[in-house]
Amino acid sequence: MNADEWGPMSKRAVLEVIALDAEDAIAAQAGGADRLELVADMAADGLTPPVRTFAAIRAAVDIDLRVMLRLTDGFAAGGPEGLARLVRAAGELTAAGAREFVLGFLDEEGAVDLPAVESVVAELAGCRWTFHRAIDHAADRDALRKQLDGLPGLDAYLTAGSPAGVDEGLPTLLAEASRGGEPGYEQRLLVGGGLRLDHVPTLRAAGVDAFHIGGAARPAGWTEPVSTSAVARWRGALDADRKRVST
């Protein structure tokens, strides 16, 4: 699916799947994923993968790849030394051909660490990127969105609406979906984090058109690879819901 088809008028919902390696990537694409989020070390909730892993996945599939820029557990950039490592990682990945990313940093008070975000984004030279679930841990989601508004390349927020997941965050997600087009709310909502198929009809009816799955693509757990059939169930459900919404 061409990224140009993912605009606000698109009726097909985007399905993004977490991939750890080329085996995951091939299975996810075969199941109907539109895009992959590339990470390492899910024990730390997803860190930056090695450049060689990105290169192997890029060679294995032809769908879009968003690469995580996060070097330690939690949402801090890691001070000057950590930030320097993040910028270096961003440069190495872009040099290897990465063109889409995932990132997000908070300070000790739970506000967006804007200097850190700006430093990393400057290294991306206009590449598209998602602000990840750090937003769900922010002290003020609305303030965070408005502070990030206008940064080059920002086109999505990966969010469950709550640190506890979509069950608890659904009212927040629906409220934010209704504000699309307002300053700070032009970016796509990419919903993930405890997401289940039974959440989809409500979210689609509210205009949400992008969904992110990790564990749901691995019924046997994180020690096993992505299941093509599990991804295909999500693809089928999203496509069936598109037909329902459009009729």
C-alpha atoms as an extended CHARMM CRD file, in Angstrom:
* protein
*
       247  EXT
         1         1  MET       CA              0.0000000000        0.0000000000        0.0000000000  PROA      1               0.0000000000
         2         2  ASN       CA              1.4310000000        3.3460000000       -1.0280000000  PROA      2               0.0000000000
         3         3  ALA       CA              1.8810000000        5.7930000000        1.8390000000  PROA      3               0.0000000000
         4         4  ASP       CA              0.0670000000        8.4210000000       -0.2180000000  PROA      4               0.0000000000
         5         5  GLU       CA             -3.0860000000        6.3440000000        0.2300000000  PROA      5               0.0000000000
         6         6  TRP       CA             -2.9260000000        6.8760000000        3.9910000000  PROA      6               0.0000000000
         7         7  GLY       CA             -4.2800000000       10.4130000000        3.8940000000  PROA      7               0.0000000000
         8         8  PRO       CA             -7.3280000000       11.4910000000        5.8890000000  PROA      8               0.0000000000
         9         9  MET       CA             -9.6960000000       10.5910000000        3.0590000000  PROA      9               0.0000000000
        10        10  SER       CA             -8.4540000000        7.0050000000        2.8620000000  PROA      10              0.0000000000
        11        11  LYS       CA            -11.0720000000        4.3980000000        3.7360000000  PROA      11              0.0000000000
        12        12  ARG       CA             -8.5800000000        1.5680000000        4.2410000000  PROA      12              0.0000000000
        13        13  ALA       CA             -7.3350000000        1.3870000000        7.8050000000  PROA      13              0.0000000000
        14        14  VAL       CA             -3.5760000000        1.2260000000        8.2920000000  PROA      14              0.0000000000
        15        15  LEU       CA             -2.3110000000       -1.8600000000       10.1160000000  PROA      15              0.0000000000
        16        16  GLU       CA              1.1290000000       -1.4820000000       11.7010000000  PROA      16              0.0000000000
        17        17  VAL       CA              2.8380000000       -4.5230000000       13.2340000000  PROA      17              0.0000000000
        18        18  ILE       CA              5.8780000000       -4.7020000000       15.5100000000  PROA      18              0.0000000000
        19        19  ALA       CA              8.7420000000       -6.6480000000       13.9510000000  PROA      19              0.0000000000
        20        20  LEU       CA             11.9570000000       -7.7680000000       15.6220000000  PROA      20              0.0000000000
        21        21  ASP       CA             13.6360000000       -9.3710000000       12.6310000000  PROA      21              0.0000000000
        22        22  ALA       CA             13.2440000000      -10.3290000000        8.9820000000  PROA      22              0.0000000000
        23        23  GLU       CA             11.1970000000      -13.4390000000        9.8270000000  PROA      23              0.0000000000
        24        24  ASP       CA              8.6560000000      -11.2670000000       11.6420000000  PROA      24              0.0000000000
        25        25  ALA       CA              8.6300000000       -8.7740000000        8.7840000000  PROA      25              0.0000000000
        26        26  ILE       CA              7.9740000000      -11.3810000000        6.1070000000  PROA      26              0.0000000000
        27        27  ALA       CA              5.1590000000      -12.9470000000        8.1440000000  PROA      27              0.0000000000
        28        28  ALA       CA              3.5530000000       -9.5720000000        8.8810000000  PROA      28              0.0000000000
        29        29  GLN       CA              3.6320000000       -8.4720000000        5.2470000000  PROA      29              0.0000000000
        30        30  ALA       CA              2.1800000000      -11.8170000000        4.1560000000  PROA      30              0.0000000000
        31        31  GLY       CA             -0.6670000000      -11.3150000000        6.6270000000  PROA      31              0.0000000000
        32        32  GLY       CA             -1.5390000000       -7.9000000000        5.2400000000  PROA      32              0.0000000000
        33        33  ALA       CA              0.3940000000       -5.4110000000        7.3750000000  PROA      33              0.0000000000
        34        34  ASP       CA              0.7890000000       -1.9990000000        5.7560000000  PROA      34              0.0000000000
        35        35  ARG       CA              3.7430000000       -0.9180000000        7.8520000000  PROA      35              0.0000000000
        36        36  LEU       CA              6.1570000000       -2.2800000000       10.4420000000  PROA      36              0.0000000000
        37        37  GLU       CA              7.5420000000       -0.7520000000       13.6150000000  PROA      37              0.0000000000
        38        38  LEU       CA             11.0900000000       -2.0690000000       14.0180000000  PROA      38              0.0000000000
        39        39  VAL       CA             12.3420000000       -2.5440000000       17.5580000000  PROA      39              0.0000000000
        40        40  ALA       CA             14.7020000000       -4.6540000000       19.6420000000  PROA      40              0.0000000000
        41        41  ASP       CA             14.3720000000       -5.9170000000       23.2320000000  PROA      41              0.0000000000
        42        42  MET       CA             10.6540000000       -6.0230000000       23.9980000000  PROA      42              0.0000000000
        43        43  ALA       CA             11.5820000000       -6.7420000000       27.6190000000  PROA      43              0.0000000000
        44        44  ALA       CA             12.3290000000       -2.9950000000       27.6960000000  PROA      44              0.0000000000
        45        45  ASP       CA              9.1760000000       -2.2040000000       25.6610000000  PROA      45              0.0000000000
        46        46  GLY       CA             11.1150000000       -1.7500000000       22.4230000000  PROA      46              0.0000000000
        47        47  LEU       CA             14.5280000000       -0.2140000000       21.8290000000  PROA      47              0.0000000000
        48        48  THR       CA             16.4550000000        0.8720000000       18.7210000000  PROA      48              0.0000000000
        49        49  PRO       CA             17.3880000000       -2.1240000000       16.5930000000  PROA      49              0.0000000000
        50        50  PRO       CA             20.9010000000       -2.5420000000       15.1720000000  PROA      50              0.0000000000
        51        51  VAL       CA             21.4910000000       -1.0950000000       11.7220000000  PROA      51              0.0000000000
        52        52  ARG       CA             22.1170000000       -4.6220000000       10.4200000000  PROA      52              0.0000000000
        53        53  THR       CA             18.6440000000       -5.6610000000       11.5550000000  PROA      53              0.0000000000
        54        54  PHE       CA             17.0850000000       -2.7200000000        9.7530000000  PROA      54              0.0000000000
        55        55  ALA       CA             19.0570000000       -3.5630000000        6.6260000000  PROA      55              0.0000000000
        56        56  ALA       CA             17.9870000000       -7.2240000000        6.7170000000  PROA      56              0.0000000000
        57        57  ILE       CA             14.3340000000       -6.2870000000        7.1370000000  PROA      57              0.0000000000
        58        58  ARG       CA             14.5300000000       -3.6380000000        4.4240000000  PROA      58              0.0000000000
        59        59  ALA       CA             15.9020000000       -6.2770000000        2.0650000000  PROA      59              0.0000000000
        60        60  ALA       CA             13.1920000000       -8.7660000000        3.0310000000  PROA      60              0.0000000000
        61        61  VAL       CA             10.0100000000       -6.7150000000        2.5700000000  PROA      61              0.0000000000
        62        62  ASP       CA              8.7760000000       -3.7760000000        0.5240000000  PROA      62              0.0000000000
        63        63  ILE       CA              6.3160000000       -2.1590000000        2.9360000000  PROA      63              0.0000000000
        64        64  ASP       CA              7.0850000000        0.9520000000        4.9810000000  PROA      64              0.0000000000
        65        65  LEU       CA              9.2960000000        0.6320000000        8.0630000000  PROA      65              0.0000000000
        66        66  ARG       CA              9.2980000000        2.8990000000       11.0990000000  PROA      66              0.0000000000
        67        67  VAL       CA             12.3990000000        2.4460000000       13.2320000000  PROA      67              0.0000000000
        68        68  MET       CA             12.3530000000        3.0230000000       16.9920000000  PROA      68              0.0000000000
        69        69  LEU       CA             14.7670000000        5.6220000000       18.3960000000  PROA      69              0.0000000000
        70        70  ARG       CA             14.9260000000        4.6990000000       22.0830000000  PROA      70              0.0000000000
        71        71  LEU       CA             18.0390000000        3.4120000000       23.8100000000  PROA      71              0.0000000000
        72        72  THR       CA             16.9110000000        2.7640000000       27.3880000000  PROA      72              0.0000000000
        73        73  ASP       CA             13.7670000000        1.6460000000       29.1890000000  PROA      73              0.0000000000
        74        74  GLY       CA             11.5080000000        4.5500000000       30.1410000000  PROA      74              0.0000000000
        75        75  PHE       CA             10.9140000000        7.8190000000       28.3290000000  PROA      75              0.0000000000
        76        76  ALA       CA             13.9870000000        9.9060000000       29.2160000000  PROA      76              0.0000000000
        77        77  ALA       CA             16.4770000000       10.8310000000       26.5180000000  PROA      77              0.0000000000
        78        78  GLY       CA             19.2920000000       10.0150000000       28.9330000000  PROA      78              0.0000000000
        79        79  GLY       CA             20.9490000000       13.3860000000       29.4640000000  PROA      79              0.0000000000
        80        80  PRO       CA             23.6170000000       14.8450000000       27.1640000000  PROA      80              0.0000000000
        81        81  GLU       CA             25.4010000000       11.5140000000       26.6880000000  PROA      81              0.0000000000
        82        82  GLY       CA             22.1970000000        9.6180000000       25.9680000000  PROA      82              0.0000000000
        83        83  LEU       CA             20.9970000000       12.2850000000       23.5890000000  PROA      83              0.0000000000
        84        84  ALA       CA             24.2970000000       12.1910000000       21.7210000000  PROA      84              0.0000000000
        85        85  ARG       CA             23.8930000000        8.4250000000       21.2990000000  PROA      85              0.0000000000
        86        86  LEU       CA             20.3410000000        8.8790000000       20.0360000000  PROA      86              0.0000000000
        87        87  VAL       CA             21.4160000000       11.4630000000       17.4790000000  PROA      87              0.0000000000
        88        88  ARG       CA             24.2410000000        9.1860000000       16.3780000000  PROA      88              0.0000000000
        89        89  ALA       CA             21.8470000000        6.2470000000       16.0230000000  PROA      89              0.0000000000
        90        90  ALA       CA             19.4540000000        8.3750000000       13.9810000000  PROA      90              0.0000000000
        91        91  GLY       CA             22.2990000000        9.3860000000       11.6640000000  PROA      91              0.0000000000
        92        92  GLU       CA             23.4940000000        5.8120000000       11.2200000000  PROA      92              0.0000000000
        93        93  LEU       CA             19.9940000000        4.5750000000       10.4060000000  PROA      93              0.0000000000
        94        94  THR       CA             19.2540000000        7.3400000000        7.9240000000  PROA      94              0.0000000000
        95        95  ALA       CA             22.6120000000        6.6580000000        6.2650000000  PROA      95              0.0000000000
        96        96  ALA       CA             21.5170000000        3.0170000000        5.9490000000  PROA      96              0.0000000000
        97        97  GLY       CA             18.3060000000        4.0580000000        4.2110000000  PROA      97              0.0000000000
        98        98  ALA       CA             15.7650000000        4.4170000000        7.0220000000  PROA      98              0.0000000000
        99        99  ARG       CA             13.1900000000        7.0710000000        6.1650000000  PROA      99              0.0000000000
       100       100  GLU       CA             10.5680000000        6.7190000000        8.9220000000  PROA      100             0.0000000000
       101       101  PHE       CA             11.0050000000        6.6850000000       12.6910000000  PROA      101             0.0000000000
       102       102  VAL       CA              9.3490000000        6.4110000000       16.1050000000  PROA      102             0.0000000000
       103       103  LEU       CA             10.4560000000        8.4770000000       19.1030000000  PROA      103             0.0000000000
       104       104  GLY       CA              9.3230000000       10.4360000000       22.1430000000  PROA      104             0.0000000000
       105       105  PHE       CA             10.9870000000       11.8260000000       25.2710000000  PROA      105             0.0000000000
       106       106  LEU       CA              9.6610000000       13.1960000000       28.5620000000  PROA      106             0.0000000000
       107       107  ASP       CA             11.4090000000       15.1260000000       31.3060000000  PROA      107             0.0000000000
       108       108  GLU       CA             11.2760000000       14.3000000000       35.0250000000  PROA      108             0.0000000000
       109       109  GLU       CA              8.0190000000       16.2140000000       35.4460000000  PROA      109             0.0000000000
       110       110  GLY       CA              6.2760000000       14.3120000000       32.6610000000  PROA      110             0.0000000000
       111       111  ALA       CA              6.4090000000       17.1750000000       30.1690000000  PROA      111             0.0000000000
       112       112  VAL       CA              7.7300000000       16.6710000000       26.6680000000  PROA      112             0.0000000000
       113       113  ASP       CA             11.5090000000       17.0170000000       26.5380000000  PROA      113             0.0000000000
       114       114  LEU       CA             11.3310000000       19.3860000000       23.6150000000  PROA      114             0.0000000000
       115       115  PRO       CA             15.0900000000       20.0640000000       23.2570000000  PROA      115             0.0000000000
       116       116  ALA       CA             15.7550000000       16.3190000000       23.0320000000  PROA      116             0.0000000000
       117       117  VAL       CA             12.9680000000       15.7530000000       20.5100000000  PROA      117             0.0000000000
       118       118  GLU       CA             14.1390000000       18.6940000000       18.4070000000  PROA      118             0.0000000000
       119       119  SER       CA             17.7450000000       17.4840000000       18.4530000000  PROA      119             0.0000000000
       120       120  VAL       CA             16.8100000000       14.0320000000       17.1910000000  PROA      120             0.0000000000
       121       121  VAL       CA             14.3070000000       15.3420000000       14.6450000000  PROA      121             0.0000000000
       122       122  ALA       CA             16.9380000000       17.6910000000       13.2380000000  PROA      122             0.0000000000
       123       123  GLU       CA             19.0620000000       14.6270000000       12.4310000000  PROA      123             0.0000000000
       124       124  LEU       CA             16.1320000000       13.0620000000       10.5340000000  PROA      124             0.0000000000
       125       125  ALA       CA             16.1210000000       15.8080000000        7.8950000000  PROA      125             0.0000000000
       126       126  GLY       CA             12.3910000000       15.8260000000        7.2740000000  PROA      126             0.0000000000
       127       127  CYS       CA             11.7260000000       12.0780000000        7.6100000000  PROA      127             0.0000000000
       128       128  ARG       CA              8.2600000000       11.1470000000        8.8110000000  PROA      128             0.0000000000
       129       129  TRP       CA              7.9570000000       10.0350000000       12.4220000000  PROA      129             0.0000000000
       130       130  THR       CA              5.5350000000        8.9060000000       15.1120000000  PROA      130             0.0000000000
       131       131  PHE       CA              5.5370000000       10.2340000000       18.6710000000  PROA      131             0.0000000000
       132       132  HSD       CA              5.0910000000        7.0130000000       20.6150000000  PROA      132             0.0000000000
       133       133  ARG       CA              3.2800000000        6.0490000000       23.7990000000  PROA      133             0.0000000000
       134       134  ALA       CA              5.2710000000        8.4700000000       25.9290000000  PROA      134             0.0000000000
       135       135  ILE       CA              2.1810000000       10.6170000000       25.3380000000  PROA      135             0.0000000000
       136       136  ASP       CA              0.2120000000        8.1940000000       27.5120000000  PROA      136             0.0000000000
       137       137  HSD       CA              2.5850000000        8.9190000000       30.3990000000  PROA      137             0.0000000000
       138       138  ALA       CA              2.6590000000       12.6940000000       29.9290000000  PROA      138             0.0000000000
       139       139  ALA       CA              1.4630000000       15.0030000000       32.6810000000  PROA      139             0.0000000000
       140       140  ASP       CA             -0.5950000000       16.9800000000       30.1370000000  PROA      140             0.0000000000
       141       141  ARG       CA             -1.3880000000       15.3680000000       26.7830000000  PROA      141             0.0000000000
       142       142  ASP       CA             -2.8990000000       18.5050000000       25.3070000000  PROA      142             0.0000000000
       143       143  ALA       CA              0.1180000000       20.6400000000       26.2340000000  PROA      143             0.0000000000
       144       144  LEU       CA              2.4650000000       18.0320000000       24.7710000000  PROA      144             0.0000000000
       145       145  ARG       CA              0.5960000000       18.0120000000       21.4630000000  PROA      145             0.0000000000
       146       146  LYS       CA              0.6330000000       21.7790000000       21.2130000000  PROA      146             0.0000000000
       147       147  GLN       CA              4.3460000000       21.9880000000       22.0330000000  PROA      147             0.0000000000
       148       148  LEU       CA              5.1430000000       19.4850000000       19.2840000000  PROA      148             0.0000000000
       149       149  ASP       CA              2.8230000000       21.0880000000       16.7460000000  PROA      149             0.0000000000
       150       150  GLY       CA              4.7290000000       22.1380000000       13.6470000000  PROA      150             0.0000000000
       151       151  LEU       CA              7.7820000000       19.9480000000       14.1110000000  PROA      151             0.0000000000
       152       152  PRO       CA              8.8690000000       18.6670000000       10.7040000000  PROA      152             0.0000000000
       153       153  GLY       CA              7.8880000000       15.1120000000        9.8840000000  PROA      153             0.0000000000
       154       154  LEU       CA              5.5480000000       14.4550000000       12.8170000000  PROA      154             0.0000000000
       155       155  ASP       CA              2.5120000000       12.7290000000       11.3330000000  PROA      155             0.0000000000
       156       156  ALA       CA              1.1880000000       10.3280000000       14.0040000000  PROA      156             0.0000000000
       157       157  TYR       CA              0.7370000000        9.6740000000       17.7110000000  PROA      157             0.0000000000
       158       158  LEU       CA              0.9200000000        6.0660000000       18.8700000000  PROA      158             0.0000000000
       159       159  THR       CA             -1.4000000000        5.9930000000       21.8540000000  PROA      159             0.0000000000
       160       160  ALA       CA             -3.7370000000        3.8720000000       23.9180000000  PROA      160             0.0000000000
       161       161  GLY       CA             -5.2250000000        6.9480000000       25.5440000000  PROA      161             0.0000000000
       162       162  SER       CA             -3.9520000000        5.7420000000       28.9250000000  PROA      162             0.0000000000
       163       163  PRO       CA             -0.8700000000        4.0500000000       30.3900000000  PROA      163             0.0000000000
       164       164  ALA       CA             -3.1750000000        1.1490000000       31.2780000000  PROA      164             0.0000000000
       165       165  GLY       CA             -4.2540000000        0.5080000000       27.7000000000  PROA      165             0.0000000000
       166       166  VAL       CA             -7.1510000000        1.0620000000       25.3390000000  PROA      166             0.0000000000
       167       167  ASP       CA             -9.8380000000       -0.2530000000       27.7050000000  PROA      167             0.0000000000
       168       168  GLU       CA             -9.1510000000        2.6350000000       30.0840000000  PROA      168             0.0000000000
       169       169  GLY       CA             -8.0610000000        5.1080000000       27.4230000000  PROA      169             0.0000000000
       170       170  LEU       CA            -10.9630000000        4.7420000000       25.0050000000  PROA      170             0.0000000000
       171       171  PRO       CA            -12.8000000000        7.9250000000       26.1460000000  PROA      171             0.0000000000
       172       172  THR       CA             -9.5850000000        9.9300000000       25.6600000000  PROA      172             0.0000000000
       173       173  LEU       CA             -9.0300000000        8.4360000000       22.2090000000  PROA      173             0.0000000000
       174       174  LEU       CA            -12.5760000000        9.2610000000       21.1250000000  PROA      174             0.0000000000
       175       175  ALA       CA            -12.2690000000       12.8140000000       22.4540000000  PROA      175             0.0000000000
       176       176  GLU       CA             -8.9760000000       13.3560000000       20.6230000000  PROA      176             0.0000000000
       177       177  ALA       CA            -10.3420000000       11.8590000000       17.4100000000  PROA      177             0.0000000000
       178       178  SER       CA            -13.1410000000       14.4260000000       17.5070000000  PROA      178             0.0000000000
       179       179  ARG       CA            -10.5720000000       17.2660000000       17.5720000000  PROA      179             0.0000000000
       180       180  GLY       CA             -8.8640000000       16.3310000000       14.3160000000  PROA      180             0.0000000000
       181       181  GLY       CA             -7.7620000000       19.4640000000       12.4490000000  PROA      181             0.0000000000
       182       182  GLU       CA             -7.3000000000       21.6040000000       15.5570000000  PROA      182             0.0000000000
       183       183  PRO       CA             -3.7790000000       22.8970000000       16.2900000000  PROA      183             0.0000000000
       184       184  GLY       CA             -1.8530000000       19.9860000000       17.7610000000  PROA      184             0.0000000000
       185       185  TYR       CA             -4.4150000000       17.4630000000       16.5520000000  PROA      185             0.0000000000
       186       186  GLU       CA             -3.7400000000       17.2930000000       12.8220000000  PROA      186             0.0000000000
       187       187  GLN       CA             -1.6170000000       14.1610000000       13.1920000000  PROA      187             0.0000000000
       188       188  ARG       CA             -3.0840000000       10.7100000000       12.7160000000  PROA      188             0.0000000000
       189       189  LEU       CA             -4.1180000000        8.7060000000       15.7660000000  PROA      189             0.0000000000
       190       190  LEU       CA             -2.3330000000        5.3580000000       15.6130000000  PROA      190             0.0000000000
       191       191  VAL       CA             -4.0510000000        3.3130000000       18.3030000000  PROA      191             0.0000000000
       192       192  GLY       CA             -2.1330000000        0.5800000000       20.0880000000  PROA      192             0.0000000000
       193       193  GLY       CA             -1.4970000000       -0.7670000000       23.5550000000  PROA      193             0.0000000000
       194       194  GLY       CA             -3.9200000000       -3.3930000000       24.8260000000  PROA      194             0.0000000000
       195       195  LEU       CA             -5.8540000000       -3.0190000000       21.5730000000  PROA      195             0.0000000000
       196       196  ARG       CA             -8.3850000000       -5.7490000000       20.7960000000  PROA      196             0.0000000000
       197       197  LEU       CA            -10.5280000000       -6.4300000000       17.7600000000  PROA      197             0.0000000000
       198       198  ASP       CA            -13.6830000000       -5.5540000000       19.7040000000  PROA      198             0.0000000000
       199       199  HSD       CA            -12.3600000000       -1.9890000000       20.1110000000  PROA      199             0.0000000000
       200       200  VAL       CA            -12.1600000000       -1.4910000000       16.3510000000  PROA      200             0.0000000000
       201       201  PRO       CA            -15.8080000000       -0.7130000000       15.4410000000  PROA      201             0.0000000000
       202       202  THR       CA            -16.0490000000        2.0610000000       18.0440000000  PROA      202             0.0000000000
       203       203  LEU       CA            -12.7280000000        3.5710000000       17.0000000000  PROA      203             0.0000000000
       204       204  ARG       CA            -13.5070000000        3.3450000000       13.2850000000  PROA      204             0.0000000000
       205       205  ALA       CA            -16.8830000000        4.9980000000       13.8350000000  PROA      205             0.0000000000
       206       206  ALA       CA            -15.0180000000        7.8880000000       15.4930000000  PROA      206             0.0000000000
       207       207  GLY       CA            -12.7730000000        8.2630000000       12.4450000000  PROA      207             0.0000000000
       208       208  VAL       CA             -9.6830000000        6.4180000000       13.6880000000  PROA      208             0.0000000000
       209       209  ASP       CA             -7.9950000000        4.7730000000       10.7140000000  PROA      209             0.0000000000
       210       210  ALA       CA             -4.6630000000        3.4330000000       11.9880000000  PROA      210             0.0000000000
       211       211  PHE       CA             -4.0220000000        0.4990000000       14.3160000000  PROA      211             0.0000000000
       212       212  HSD       CA             -0.8380000000       -0.8840000000       15.8770000000  PROA      212             0.0000000000
       213       213  ILE       CA             -0.4000000000       -4.4350000000       17.1680000000  PROA      213             0.0000000000
       214       214  GLY       CA              2.4430000000       -6.2460000000       18.8740000000  PROA      214             0.0000000000
       215       215  GLY       CA              1.3920000000       -9.0910000000       21.1450000000  PROA      215             0.0000000000
       216       216  ALA       CA             -1.8230000000       -9.5440000000       19.1510000000  PROA      216             0.0000000000
       217       217  ALA       CA              0.3310000000      -10.6240000000       16.1960000000  PROA      217             0.0000000000
       218       218  ARG       CA              2.0200000000      -13.2910000000       18.3590000000  PROA      218             0.0000000000
       219       219  PRO       CA             -0.5960000000      -15.5660000000       19.9480000000  PROA      219             0.0000000000
       220       220  ALA       CA              2.2010000000      -17.8160000000       21.2410000000  PROA      220             0.0000000000
       221       221  GLY       CA              3.9520000000      -14.9100000000       22.9960000000  PROA      221             0.0000000000
       222       222  TRP       CA              6.9930000000      -12.7400000000       22.3840000000  PROA      222             0.0000000000
       223       223  THR       CA              9.3580000000      -15.7020000000       22.3040000000  PROA      223             0.0000000000
       224       224  GLU       CA              7.6950000000      -16.8180000000       19.0620000000  PROA      224             0.0000000000
       225       225  PRO       CA              7.6650000000      -15.0300000000       15.6810000000  PROA      225             0.0000000000
       226       226  VAL       CA              4.8310000000      -13.0110000000       14.2150000000  PROA      226             0.0000000000
       227       227  SER       CA              1.9280000000      -15.1810000000       13.0820000000  PROA      227             0.0000000000
       228       228  THR       CA              0.8140000000      -14.5380000000        9.5060000000  PROA      228             0.0000000000
       229       229  SER       CA             -2.6370000000      -15.8770000000       10.3230000000  PROA      229             0.0000000000
       230       230  ALA       CA             -2.9990000000      -13.5850000000       13.3420000000  PROA      230             0.0000000000
       231       231  VAL       CA             -2.0810000000      -10.5400000000       11.2460000000  PROA      231             0.0000000000
       232       232  ALA       CA             -4.4730000000      -11.7310000000        8.5240000000  PROA      232             0.0000000000
       233       233  ARG       CA             -7.3150000000      -11.8700000000       11.0710000000  PROA      233             0.0000000000
       234       234  TRP       CA             -6.6770000000       -8.2160000000       11.8890000000  PROA      234             0.0000000000
       235       235  ARG       CA             -6.4010000000       -7.2830000000        8.2290000000  PROA      235             0.0000000000
       236       236  GLY       CA             -9.6650000000       -9.0610000000        7.4860000000  PROA      236             0.0000000000
       237       237  ALA       CA            -11.4430000000       -7.4620000000       10.4170000000  PROA      237             0.0000000000
       238       238  LEU       CA            -10.2650000000       -3.9710000000        9.4940000000  PROA      238             0.0000000000
       239       239  ASP       CA            -11.2900000000       -4.4450000000        5.8720000000  PROA      239             0.0000000000
       240       240  ALA       CA            -14.6750000000       -5.8380000000        6.8800000000  PROA      240             0.0000000000
       241       241  ASP       CA            -15.2210000000       -2.8780000000        9.1770000000  PROA      241             0.0000000000
       242       242  ARG       CA            -14.2850000000       -0.5080000000        6.3380000000  PROA      242             0.0000000000
       243       243  LYS       CA            -17.0710000000       -2.0350000000        4.2440000000  PROA      243             0.0000000000
       244       244  ARG       CA            -19.5020000000       -1.6800000000        7.1510000000  PROA      244             0.0000000000
       245       245  VAL       CA            -18.5970000000        1.9770000000        7.7030000000  PROA      245             0.0000000000
       246       246  SER       CA            -18.8230000000        2.8280000000        3.9910000000  PROA      246             0.0000000000
       247       247  THR       CA            -22.2970000000        1.3200000000        3.5230000000  PROA      247             0.0000000000
